[in-house]
Amino acid sequence: MTLLLRGADLNLAIAIEGEEPGIRLRRMPMVRRALVSLGFTLAVSTLLVFFVELIARGSFADSIAFLSQPHRPGWSTVVLIVVLAIGLDALLGRRHNGFLIIGPIFLVLAFVGQQKSLYLGDPLYPTDFLYSRQIVELMPLLVGERPIMALATVLAVLVSIGGLVWSWRYWRRRADSIAFAARLSRLAIAVPALVAFASMMDYATFSWVRDRLQIVPMMWDQKENYRSNGFTLAFALNLPMAKVSAPAGYSERAVNAIGKPGVAIALPDEQPDIIMVMNESFWDPTRLPDVTIKPDPIGFIRSTQSGHVFSPEFGGMTANVEFEALTGFSNAFLPTGSIPYQQYIRTPIPSLATFLRSEGYETRAIHPFAGWFWNRSMVYQALGFETFMSEETLPKLKKRGTLASDAALVGEIIRQADAQKQPFFFFAVTLQGHGPYPPGRYGKETRHEVEANTTGWARDSIATFAEGAADADDSLKTLVEWARKRERPTVIAFFGDHLPPLGDVYVQTGFMEGPVAPRRAPLDDMMAQHETPLLVWSNKTGTERRIGTISPAFLPLHVLESAGISHPYYTGFLGKMRGSYKVIDRNLLLGQDGAADQDWLREPKLDRDLKNFRLLQYDMMFGGKHGTRRYFPELIDDLIADRPASPRRFLSSADRSSLAIQAYCCIDARILPVPTGG
């Protein structure tokens, strides 16, 4: 391509334009025609890259800098677009028709990415399209909040489609056709170049060519990745995201070297019932600066609070918080922007449900929305839940506003719990608190007065959120008061998944500079922007105090400790990790001593405990499951028999010991008979 751009190989340029090779320089009109056409392709490609960056960045100066600064891959991106255009022109058989495909796709992706960044603070990833159905399902809520914007968007889409159809028909008739030989020449250039480009996009391996093109993957900081490499190349770099590379040094020996946990499975004689409730966007709105809300919307949990959950997300991505809370694993050890529920959980992996089910518990997930949302129907089965009750199987629940109310959901939880005869583990995800929070969402049924130095719309939006938070708080009080009267030991864990997407409310109140939280910020800001209220409570021992602020991955530890249950991983390994760290997040490592490190994943060597955490998580999710016997003995039957987790037979202690012995006899996936009789 460099030869083409410099005009050094005129024969090649002429071949691309459909002329016979070997033309002498005396036939300058044909040469000029070829170079003019190539120059047009280069100019349009440059403009396309500029407008894509302008839309994605929202900054004219930064877009110019991307193309003008030599240490950034602006011109590498232009060359990529040129090659794509050449290849598409060859396939379509007419000059410059490829831009009618490339242009709309790239511009739409840039616009969608800009909108995602505006609402959630993260750039657009290829894997985001795995949950496009979720976005469509939530569209009525978004349209209800901004109907004028929605109407304008629909009109813009219709006009754009009409313009694209007209442009295609107009240009298709007028563009020069390309001779068959020239089409082959174009493909001979484009295909190898695109294959070479694709081979460079594996960010886990070093590429000398990629380095020379100034393309530097920064997967640990995706905002900087998109800023430095540009929208197009950063998006391409994230295409291999679903592939998780093994940590350095991973092997069976490395997993075995982690050592024995020193904690065995043990349960009290009377096994406690356990209820975990992850409340959608539950947060303390009185944290907004210079905002007064009367009465206190979360007075109950404030009076009995255990601490806070440090959410790895902001304003959305509930499934990632849920993943940590159920498995005790961390998103920090997965690619930035990944969604385990969508990409990785296809076969059984350890979870609280898997363990408790193996001990005879009834395990049930409850969520009053569609079962396909976040792929929960498949994921919950892989996580060991016996049943999942979604809106398709739940009784019709009373709505508060447009969504199933927290009060109705808690009432259903209580009804199902009262019907249980065996110990149970319920995991419920609420829905009422989901954003957006337009004024008047609950009609005139509001109980809160808000004083704030903001616009009327922002003040009323705060009131809407406060009303929903109060409903969540009331539902928690109902659940606790019901459990307090029970004779059976009962443990309740209640927490918010992330801060609500209040948008401009944060800016107007001075809570944040922008409508979404940055991934990296001073420690105090990080805590304020990611902490949600947490309660871990037992009807026998009361509130578990002094938990402080923890990552969701530590929730299994505190839930089982409150229940008087021990487990090699959930209370053994995680207990050891908790002794050193409060928060293990991709963008923040917070020690028990208060020491904070936001660059810990960039360091060449991890602390030994963190390295072991990463090894064990990879081993159980993607590797050889060598840690099963020591840390997840409830899964030994699945490891040996290689059968799905559902239905799972319940194992007695004797069964588990026998299977542990058999595990030693597994060689190359063959099960050898266990010698008997000494």
Buried (B, 14 or more C-beta within 10 A) or exposed (E): BEEBBEBEEBBBBBBBBBBEEEBEEEEEEBBEBBBEBBEBBBEBBBBBBBBBBBBBBEEEEEBBBBBEEEEBBBBBBBBBBBBBBBBBBBEBBBBBBBBBBBBBEBBEBBBBBBEBBEBBBBBBBBBBEBBEEBEEBBEEBBBBBEEEEBEEBEEEEEEEEEEBEEBBEEBEEEBEEBBEEBBEBBBBBBBEBBEEBEEBBBBEEEBEEBEEBBBBBBBBBBBBBBBBBBBBBBBBBBBBBBEBBBBEEBBEEBBEEBEEBEBEBEBEEEBBBBBBBBBBBBBBBBEBEEBEBEEBBBEBBBEBBBBBBBBBBBBBBBBBBBBBBBBBBBBBBBBBBBBBBBBBBEEBBBBBBBBBBBBEBBBBBBBBBBBBBBBBBBBBBBBBBBBBBBBEEBEEBEEBBEBBBBBBBBBBBBEBBEEBEEBBBBBBBBBBBBBBBBBEBBEEEBEBEBEBEBEEEBBBBBBBBBBBBBBBBBBBBBBBEBBEEEEBBBBBBBBBBBBBBBBBBBBBBEBBEEBBBBBBBEEEBBBBBBBBBBBBBBBBEEBBEEBBBBBBBBBBBBBBBBBBBBBBBBBBBBBBBBEBBBBBBBBBBBEEEEEBEBEBBEEEEBBEBBBBBBBBBBBBBBBBBBBBBBBBBBBBBBBBEEEEBBEBEEBEEEBBEBBBEBBEEBEEEEEEEEEEEE
